[in-house]
Amino acid sequence: MIKTIIKPLIEQYRSIVNNANEPFPIIGKILPSFSNGIWSYEEELYDTPSEICFPDDKLDWSTYIDSSEKIVLLAFSEDACIGQIRLVKDWNRFAYIENIAVKKSFRKSGIGHLLLEAAETWAKEHSLIGLSLEAQNDNLIACRFYVKEGFVLGGVDTLKQLANPNIDLTLYWYKIF
């Protein structure tokens, strides 16, 4: 495993906070179903995978520094920022993950796991009951990662991405402590 240090965002890191935002592959989608009060799903793989990249976040990063309500945690390998996770206390006592990203060349090396561990520690220190996040159903690799990390599908929204013709569903994932 790569020697990695997780640090909270400080003023000096504002310029590198988006460094881990790189393209990711779209190889298929989640097809959820709800029966007897339980969500389940199947996977549909695409014949031709593609790649997309979210735009860089343009936020007031200073609001995440030294806040008891939200935080950005950065993963460093030596002096390079190779990942980030952004959390906020949600009304439902979950730590809502606004974003998680790992640089392409460091994916599948445990960085995402370390970021989620740090997020869980932060959430527990703030007396929260779990982690939550949302993902588009076409981000199959991310959804597989969340399941591997102990998240369960807790709901689906058919309207949230109505303005985006490329996305069918928003999936809500939860990890309860």
trRosetta pair geometry for C-beta under 8 A, 3 or more apart (Angstrom, degrees):
i j d omega theta_ij theta_ji phi_ij phi_ji
1 4 7.5 -75 154 2 100 106
1 109 6.6 134 -140 170 64 82
1 110 5.0 -27 -132 40 113 152
2 77 5.3 -29 159 -114 125 127
2 82 7.9 -44 117 82 151 169
2 106 6.7 -67 21 -139 162 103
2 109 5.4 37 -1 151 113 133
2 110 7.3 178 32 56 83 104
2 111 7.2 -9 57 -65 123 98
3 77 6.6 115 79 -138 65 76
3 78 7.8 73 84 -49 107 63
4 75 5.3 -11 -171 -169 118 101
4 76 6.8 145 -158 71 63 44
4 77 5.7 -40 -98 -79 72 77
4 82 7.3 -96 -122 58 108 128
4 83 8.0 9 -154 29 133 122
4 110 7.7 -165 9 100 144 98
4 111 6.1 176 -110 -110 160 81
4 114 5.6 128 98 75 139 174
5 75 7.5 148 76 -156 39 51
5 76 4.9 -22 62 61 89 100
6 73 5.4 11 -177 175 105 112
6 74 7.1 158 -153 79 56 39
6 75 5.6 -26 -97 -96 73 66
6 76 7.7 173 -86 16 24 77
6 114 6.1 -165 -53 149 122 106
6 115 6.8 162 -113 -99 125 54
6 118 4.4 -136 155 -78 162 153
7 10 7.5 -50 149 -6 112 102
7 13 7.6 164 102 -53 118 158
7 73 7.1 159 80 -157 27 66
7 74 5.5 -25 66 62 79 92
7 76 6.3 12 10 -5 112 121
8 65 7.7 125 144 -127 106 60
8 71 5.8 -65 -134 -165 107 111
8 72 6.9 109 -162 77 63 56
8 73 5.8 -46 -98 -101 54 65
8 74 7.5 96 -161 14 9 83
9 13 5.4 -134 -144 79 64 124
9 14 7.3 78 -174 -80 108 59
9 17 6.2 26 -119 -103 123 115
9 61 6.4 -119 165 -179 145 107
9 64 5.4 33 62 109 140 116
9 65 5.7 -102 105 -84 93 79
9 71 7.1 170 22 -174 97 64
9 72 3.8 37 -25 72 131 107
9 73 7.4 -104 -24 -74 78 21
9 74 6.2 103 -76 -23 68 110
10 13 5.5 85 54 11 65 103
10 65 6.1 95 -124 -132 38 116
11 14 6.1 -24 -165 -21 41 113
11 62 7.4 26 -101 -106 83 85
11 65 6.4 42 -55 -119 67 164
13 16 5.4 -72 -165 51 69 101
13 17 6.2 96 137 -65 88 79
13 74 6.0 -132 177 -7 151 162
13 81 7.0 120 -156 -79 108 137
14 17 5.9 -25 -152 -20 35 117
14 61 4.8 155 -128 81 97 150
14 62 7.6 -6 -97 -60 134 68
16 19 4.7 -8 -173 -27 78 126
16 74 7.6 69 105 -143 104 149
16 81 4.5 140 148 7 120 146
17 57 7.6 -71 118 66 113 109
17 61 5.8 -170 -21 -114 165 142
17 72 6.2 6 -143 155 117 157
17 74 7.0 -105 -119 -85 63 122
17 81 7.5 -95 -97 174 22 163
17 84 6.3 76 -169 -101 66 160
18 21 4.7 -33 -175 10 81 126
18 56 4.2 33 -158 -143 156 104
18 57 6.2 -172 -92 37 109 77
18 84 7.9 -65 -97 17 26 152
19 80 7.6 -152 146 -177 150 75
19 81 4.3 107 55 83 139 112
19 82 7.7 -56 112 -80 113 24
19 84 7.9 116 52 -24 76 118
19 103 7.0 -26 134 -75 84 112
20 75 7.6 68 -76 48 146 99
20 81 6.4 -102 -39 135 93 91
20 82 6.1 79 -95 161 105 27
20 83 4.8 101 -113 -109 155 31
20 84 5.2 -180 32 6 135 89
20 101 4.1 143 116 113 107 102
20 102 5.7 -48 -168 -124 122 15
20 103 4.9 -98 -128 -50 70 69
21 53 6.9 96 158 -173 84 99
21 54 6.3 -92 -156 71 111 91
21 56 5.6 153 75 -100 159 68
21 57 7.5 -178 -70 -2 150 81
21 101 5.2 -14 -84 -180 56 167
22 53 6.5 -69 171 -120 27 116
22 101 7.4 137 21 -180 67 115
22 103 5.8 68 0 -141 135 54
22 104 4.6 -94 108 -30 145 100
23 51 4.7 45 167 164 124 112
23 52 6.4 175 -144 95 84 18
23 53 4.1 -68 -86 -64 66 101
23 104 7.0 15 63 -75 68 130
24 51 6.8 174 85 -151 23 78
24 52 6.8 -26 58 64 70 65
24 53 7.2 124 8 -93 68 58
24 104 7.6 -163 -87 -96 64 89
24 139 7.5 38 107 -141 131 97
24 141 6.8 -144 169 64 112 134
24 142 7.5 51 148 -48 154 105
25 49 5.5 4 -172 173 107 128
25 50 7.4 151 -155 85 61 34
25 51 5.4 -43 -99 -97 53 79
25 141 6.2 74 73 -16 91 146
26 46 7.1 36 128 9 82 148
26 49 6.2 163 81 -163 54 74
26 50 4.8 -11 56 65 109 82
26 51 6.7 -176 10 -89 82 24
26 52 5.9 40 -29 2 122 103
26 138 5.5 12 -153 152 116 102
26 139 6.9 -65 -110 -98 83 49
26 140 7.4 102 -156 16 54 92
27 45 6.2 -27 148 -143 86 83
27 46 6.1 -157 177 33 35 98
27 49 4.5 -17 -104 -110 66 115
27 140 5.5 -96 65 60 84 129
27 141 6.3 80 20 -44 114 99
28 43 5.6 59 126 176 139 94
28 44 5.3 -174 -169 94 103 50
28 45 3.9 -64 -80 -110 136 41
28 46 5.1 -162 -85 -10 59 75
28 49 7.9 -51 -33 -98 64 86
28 138 7.5 -155 121 -150 26 61
28 140 4.4 30 72 -36 80 162
29 43 7.4 163 85 -154 33 60
29 44 5.4 -9 58 58 79 98
29 46 7.7 70 -10 -47 83 97
29 137 4.8 53 -169 134 101 88
29 138 4.4 -38 -94 -100 103 57
29 140 5.9 -120 -90 -60 21 104
29 168 7.0 72 -176 26 153 126
30 41 4.8 -6 -171 179 96 146
30 42 7.8 144 -159 75 52 37
30 43 6.4 -37 -101 -102 52 63
30 137 4.4 -117 55 -155 89 86
30 140 6.3 161 -41 -104 76 76
30 143 5.3 -114 -50 161 132 176
30 153 7.9 175 173 -95 147 140
30 169 7.6 -97 81 72 95 125
30 171 6.1 20 74 -63 147 151
31 41 5.9 147 73 -162 46 82
31 42 4.8 -19 61 63 107 85
31 43 7.2 175 15 -95 87 12
31 44 5.6 68 -29 -19 118 109
31 137 7.6 89 -72 180 36 132
32 39 5.8 -20 -163 -165 114 102
32 40 7.2 149 -153 84 63 35
32 41 4.4 -41 -97 -93 57 102
32 137 7.2 -111 -12 -115 101 127
32 153 6.3 -166 -119 172 124 154
32 156 5.0 -174 72 -67 152 143
32 169 6.9 -140 20 130 116 164
32 171 6.7 153 -44 -109 139 107
33 39 7.4 150 79 -153 38 56
33 40 5.7 -21 63 67 87 83
33 41 6.7 157 14 -93 69 46
33 42 7.8 29 -4 -3 110 90
34 37 7.9 8 -178 -116 90 8
34 38 7.3 168 -151 81 58 34
34 39 5.5 -28 -98 -96 76 66
34 40 8.0 161 -89 22 30 67
34 156 7.5 -135 -45 19 116 119
35 38 6.4 -29 72 60 62 80
35 40 7.1 -29 31 18 101 111
39 152 7.5 133 64 160 110 88
39 153 4.2 -114 113 104 135 108
39 154 6.7 -158 13 -100 143 11
39 155 7.1 -132 -61 -68 147 27
39 156 7.2 150 -128 -25 131 102
40 153 7.6 156 -93 54 14 134
41 153 6.3 99 -20 -23 122 165
43 140 6.2 85 -142 -143 109 126
45 140 7.8 147 -100 163 62 178
46 49 5.8 133 76 -81 115 49
46 50 7.5 -38 104 -2 160 84
57 86 7.8 -6 14 -22 174 165
57 99 6.7 -107 -45 -36 143 163
59 63 7.5 -96 156 42 103 111
59 64 7.7 56 120 -22 131 120
60 63 5.0 63 102 -8 101 109
61 64 5.6 -54 -167 31 56 112
61 65 7.0 58 141 -29 75 101
61 72 7.1 -39 -149 5 93 149
62 65 5.5 -51 -154 23 45 116
63 67 6.4 36 162 -60 56 145
63 70 7.1 25 130 66 89 126
64 67 5.9 -88 -147 17 25 128
64 70 5.4 -76 -117 113 75 101
64 71 5.9 115 -174 -134 90 23
64 72 4.6 44 152 -8 149 97
64 86 7.1 -62 -121 -141 148 96
67 70 5.1 -1 100 53 138 67
67 71 6.5 -161 65 -70 93 64
68 126 7.1 150 -180 -116 79 116
69 88 6.5 11 146 -155 79 76
69 89 5.1 -96 -156 25 62 113
70 86 7.5 17 179 179 105 79
70 87 6.1 -176 -150 99 66 58
70 88 4.0 -13 -103 -106 110 74
70 89 6.7 -118 -65 5 64 72
71 86 7.6 -167 97 -147 45 49
71 87 5.4 1 55 58 81 98
71 122 5.9 -123 48 -157 148 153
72 84 6.0 -8 -175 -168 99 112
72 85 7.4 166 -154 84 54 42
72 86 4.8 -15 -104 -104 82 81
72 87 7.8 172 -84 21 36 67
73 84 6.8 156 83 -154 50 59
73 85 5.1 -6 57 57 99 90
73 86 7.9 -169 23 -78 64 37
73 87 7.5 22 -2 3 102 109
73 115 6.3 157 96 -144 117 80
73 118 4.9 175 171 121 163 136
73 119 6.7 -143 25 -69 142 72
73 122 7.2 -145 -48 -34 132 144
74 81 5.3 -48 -174 -136 121 106
74 83 7.0 149 -163 86 50 55
74 84 5.1 -20 -105 -99 65 85
75 81 7.2 106 72 -161 53 59
75 82 5.2 -67 102 70 100 82
75 83 3.5 14 37 56 125 102
75 84 6.9 -138 12 -64 80 38
75 102 7.3 -5 50 -115 144 86
75 111 5.2 118 146 -162 166 102
75 114 6.3 103 -112 92 125 121
75 115 5.8 -76 -47 -70 122 99
76 79 6.8 -26 -168 -143 118 17
76 80 6.5 145 -154 74 70 41
76 81 5.9 -42 -95 -96 75 49
76 82 6.7 125 -125 13 22 88
77 80 5.4 -20 65 63 80 98
77 82 4.9 30 3 -15 105 141
77 106 7.0 -168 -18 -105 142 139
81 84 7.1 16 175 -53 112 99
82 102 6.6 18 146 -157 79 72
82 103 4.7 -83 -154 15 69 120
82 106 4.6 58 178 -6 124 166
82 111 6.0 -100 117 -132 111 153
83 100 7.7 5 -176 -175 100 72
83 101 6.3 -174 -145 96 63 55
83 102 4.2 -9 -101 -106 109 70
83 103 6.6 -106 -61 -2 65 75
83 106 6.7 -114 -46 96 104 138
83 111 4.6 165 -32 158 152 122
83 112 7.0 -148 -144 -75 146 52
83 114 7.9 112 76 72 151 104
83 115 5.5 -114 138 -59 129 134
84 99 6.9 15 106 109 101 106
84 100 7.3 -161 97 -139 54 41
84 101 5.6 9 51 52 84 90
84 115 7.3 102 152 -129 11 137
85 97 6.3 -51 -169 -142 98 105
85 99 7.1 -174 -145 95 39 60
85 100 4.6 6 -109 -107 84 85
85 115 4.1 142 -28 174 126 114
85 116 7.1 161 -96 -71 160 46
85 118 7.0 151 47 75 134 108
85 119 5.2 -83 130 -63 148 120
86 97 7.1 107 73 -165 55 58
86 98 4.3 -54 101 62 107 105
86 99 4.5 31 31 45 113 90
86 100 7.6 -149 21 -65 66 50
87 95 4.8 -3 -166 175 122 107
87 96 6.8 142 -155 72 62 46
87 97 5.8 -33 -96 -100 75 54
87 98 6.9 -171 -90 6 19 87
87 119 5.5 154 -63 -139 138 99
87 122 6.2 138 65 96 158 141
87 123 7.2 -118 -170 -66 150 91
88 95 7.3 151 69 -161 28 62
88 96 5.3 -25 64 61 83 98
88 98 6.0 55 -2 -37 106 116
89 93 7.9 -15 -168 -125 89 34
89 95 6.4 -41 -97 -106 49 64
89 96 7.7 64 158 14 6 87
89 126 6.2 -116 -89 146 117 145
89 128 6.5 -147 -126 -81 85 127
90 93 7.2 -61 78 18 78 15
90 94 4.8 -7 47 65 124 80
90 95 7.0 166 2 -117 91 12
90 96 4.1 90 -53 -29 120 113
90 132 6.6 -38 11 49 156 126
92 132 7.6 29 74 -4 124 154
93 127 7.7 -61 -155 121 105 76
93 128 5.3 173 172 -141 66 67
93 129 4.8 52 123 5 111 105
93 130 8.0 70 114 28 79 72
94 123 7.6 -18 -171 -145 46 131
94 128 6.0 96 -138 180 18 116
94 129 6.3 -59 -81 62 62 82
94 130 5.1 -32 -120 76 92 78
94 131 6.4 108 -173 -143 96 11
94 132 4.1 39 148 -4 150 113
94 174 7.1 -82 -121 -131 146 95
95 119 6.3 177 115 174 141 92
95 122 6.6 113 -125 97 159 97
95 123 3.7 -108 -15 -97 137 111
95 126 7.2 106 -78 62 111 128
95 128 4.9 112 -37 104 85 166
95 130 7.4 -143 26 107 76 35
95 131 5.3 -33 68 -108 93 66
95 132 7.4 159 75 23 43 71
96 131 7.9 138 -99 -165 20 57
96 132 5.3 -31 -106 73 66 94
96 133 6.8 132 -166 -87 61 53
97 100 5.7 -8 175 -35 128 106
97 119 6.5 11 -92 -156 107 155
97 131 6.0 33 -31 -175 109 104
97 132 7.0 -166 12 86 80 39
97 133 3.9 -28 58 -83 107 113
100 112 6.5 80 158 -138 124 91
100 115 6.0 141 -145 119 107 142
100 116 7.4 17 -126 -67 150 83
100 133 7.5 -34 -3 -119 115 157
102 106 5.4 -118 170 89 102 100
102 107 5.2 131 100 -86 120 72
102 111 4.7 131 -130 92 129 127
102 112 5.3 -85 -34 -60 139 86
102 115 7.5 -145 -71 -9 101 142
103 106 4.7 62 68 20 91 108
103 107 7.4 -140 91 -34 43 77
104 107 6.0 -36 -154 -5 33 114
106 109 5.3 -87 -174 37 63 130
106 111 5.1 41 143 -16 115 150
107 111 7.4 -84 -99 42 34 116
107 112 7.4 33 -134 -26 68 116
110 113 5.0 -53 -159 40 62 119
110 114 6.1 65 144 -24 82 99
111 114 5.7 -54 -151 35 33 111
111 115 6.4 34 152 -19 66 104
112 115 5.6 -53 -149 36 33 112
112 116 6.4 30 154 -16 65 105
112 145 6.1 -30 132 -174 156 136
112 149 7.6 -104 131 -65 103 139
113 116 5.8 -57 -149 39 30 108
113 117 6.4 35 151 -22 65 104
113 149 6.6 -167 -111 -103 72 108
114 117 5.5 -50 -148 33 33 115
114 118 6.4 33 154 -17 65 104
115 118 5.8 -54 -150 37 32 110
115 119 6.3 35 149 -21 64 106
116 119 5.3 -50 -144 36 36 116
116 120 6.3 40 154 -22 66 102
116 131 7.2 -33 -154 -67 90 178
116 149 5.4 -22 133 -162 174 144
117 120 5.7 -54 -150 34 30 112
117 121 6.5 32 151 -20 63 103
118 121 5.6 -50 -150 34 34 114
118 122 6.5 35 151 -19 65 104
119 122 5.7 -53 -150 36 32 111
119 123 6.3 32 152 -20 65 107
119 131 6.0 65 128 -106 120 133
120 123 5.6 -53 -145 37 31 112
120 124 6.3 29 157 -16 65 106
120 131 6.4 -70 -87 -40 74 124
120 175 7.6 -64 -95 109 109 134
120 177 7.2 138 -157 -89 101 111
121 124 6.0 -58 -148 38 28 108
121 125 6.3 30 154 -20 64 108
122 125 5.7 -57 -150 36 29 113
122 126 6.5 10 156 -3 64 111
123 126 6.0 -72 -152 48 29 100
123 128 4.1 -80 -173 62 86 123
123 130 7.1 -25 156 140 150 8
123 131 6.1 -124 -44 -71 164 79
123 177 7.5 -178 110 -42 120 134
124 127 7.5 42 -173 -77 36 24
124 128 7.0 -91 -71 50 28 75
124 177 6.5 135 -87 -116 99 163
128 177 7.9 109 104 1 68 132
129 176 6.3 -14 147 -146 90 80
129 177 6.0 -147 -177 33 44 99
130 174 5.8 41 133 -176 142 89
130 175 5.3 -177 -169 92 100 53
130 176 4.1 -55 -83 -109 143 43
130 177 5.3 -160 -84 -10 67 75
131 151 7.4 -76 88 -94 105 102
131 174 7.2 158 85 -155 55 46
131 175 4.4 10 51 51 98 105
132 154 7.6 -56 -129 35 104 145
132 172 6.8 -5 -170 -174 105 90
132 173 6.8 159 -154 86 55 54
132 174 5.0 -12 -103 -103 84 74
132 175 7.7 -160 -70 25 44 64
133 146 7.1 -136 61 -114 124 135
133 151 7.6 -45 38 -128 103 151
133 172 7.7 170 88 -151 36 51
133 173 5.3 -13 62 61 82 101
134 157 7.9 -10 -143 19 132 123
134 160 7.9 -66 175 122 151 169
134 170 5.3 7 -178 178 122 105
134 171 6.5 154 -157 78 66 47
134 172 5.3 -29 -99 -97 84 62
134 173 7.2 163 -98 16 30 79
135 139 5.0 -111 178 65 107 127
135 142 5.3 -167 -141 108 143 126
135 143 5.7 -175 99 -73 149 83
135 146 7.0 -148 -12 -21 147 148
135 170 7.5 152 76 -158 28 62
135 171 5.2 -24 65 61 79 101
135 173 6.4 20 7 -8 108 122
136 139 5.0 94 64 -8 82 104
136 161 6.6 75 -117 -72 104 156
136 167 4.6 -76 -148 -138 126 123
136 169 7.3 133 -160 82 57 51
136 170 6.3 -46 -100 -104 54 59
136 171 7.3 101 -165 13 7 89
137 143 7.6 28 -139 -56 44 149
137 156 7.8 31 -68 -136 122 108
137 167 7.2 131 35 -165 80 79
137 168 5.5 -50 52 65 130 100
137 169 4.2 44 -20 63 132 98
137 170 7.5 -116 -27 -79 84 13
137 171 5.5 111 -79 -32 75 112
138 166 7.3 -67 15 148 162 85
138 167 6.1 -121 10 -116 117 71
138 168 7.2 116 -40 16 97 91
139 142 4.2 -6 145 32 110 120
139 143 6.1 128 97 -24 75 90
140 143 5.6 -57 -145 38 33 112
140 144 6.3 36 156 -21 67 103
141 144 5.7 -50 -150 33 31 113
141 145 6.6 35 149 -21 62 104
142 145 5.5 -54 -153 34 35 115
142 146 6.5 36 151 -21 67 101
143 146 5.7 -49 -148 32 35 111
143 147 6.6 35 153 -17 65 103
143 171 6.6 31 -107 75 120 156
143 173 7.5 -173 -130 -68 73 138
144 147 5.9 -55 -152 36 32 111
144 148 6.4 34 151 -20 65 107
145 148 5.6 -56 -149 36 32 114
145 149 6.3 22 154 -12 66 111
146 149 5.7 -65 -149 44 31 107
146 151 3.9 -41 166 46 93 140
146 173 4.8 -14 165 -176 150 162
146 175 8.0 -138 -172 -48 86 108
147 150 7.9 114 -178 -14 28 9
147 151 6.1 -82 -80 65 34 81
147 152 7.7 73 -117 -94 72 41
149 175 6.9 -57 121 -83 92 144
150 175 5.0 73 105 -130 96 113
151 173 4.2 31 166 172 133 112
151 174 6.2 142 -154 68 81 25
151 175 4.7 -68 -90 -58 67 91
152 173 7.0 157 74 -153 27 69
152 174 5.9 -31 60 65 78 81
152 175 7.5 130 8 -87 71 49
152 176 8.0 -28 27 3 113 95
153 156 7.6 13 178 -55 113 89
153 171 6.1 -58 -132 -171 101 110
153 172 7.3 98 -162 74 59 56
153 173 6.1 -43 -98 -100 48 69
154 172 5.0 -70 70 107 91 99
154 173 6.7 136 10 -126 92 17
154 174 4.4 42 -30 0 139 120
155 171 7.7 154 88 -161 48 47
155 172 4.1 4 60 45 90 126
156 169 5.3 -18 -167 -173 104 127
156 170 7.1 147 -161 78 53 53
156 171 5.8 -20 -106 -106 75 60
156 172 7.1 -140 -67 13 30 86
157 160 4.3 51 119 -14 133 114
157 161 7.9 119 103 -1 100 81
157 169 6.7 143 70 -164 50 71
157 170 4.2 -11 56 59 105 106
157 172 7.2 77 -16 -32 98 105
158 168 7.7 -38 -136 160 70 70
158 169 6.0 -34 -100 -109 55 84
159 162 5.2 -7 -166 -46 60 116
160 170 4.2 -16 57 -2 139 143
161 164 4.5 -58 -176 49 91 110
161 167 3.9 -71 162 93 156 119
161 168 7.4 50 74 75 131 12
161 169 7.3 -175 29 -121 125 3
161 170 5.8 149 -22 -46 105 96
164 167 4.6 22 105 26 120 106
167 170 7.5 45 152 -63 125 70
